[in-house]
Amino acid sequence: MSDPNAHDRKDPEALALSALGWILSDPDRAERLLTLTGLTPQVLRDGLGSRDVQAAVLEFLANHEPDLVLAADALNVTPQDLVAAHEGLIR
């Protein structure tokens, strides 16, 4: 039987938003996201639909392999799926 969420996991925007939810579930990781990306909570809220903000979230993960692997596992995708989603958002 096919996975009904498989399409969403391949959609770069949906994957970025899922990844952001995963990041924000851990206060230390969330703080590191803000510090390293320069994003603010307000910019995140206002920019949820922005491909630039979504790309920044995925770039944050891509630049830190331990989080990339953990996020991929939690989201039931591969690390390569997250990297590909990032690349899809910056094109």
URWO-V283795 format. One record per helix or strand of 2 or more residues. SS is the DSSP state (h for helix, s for strand). FROM is the first residue (numbers start at 1). TO is the last residue. If there is no record, write none. Layout:
[[SS	FROM	TO] [SS	FROM	TO]]
This chain:
[[h	6	10] [h	12	24] [h	27	37] [h	41	46] [h	51	62] [h	65	75] [h	79	90]]
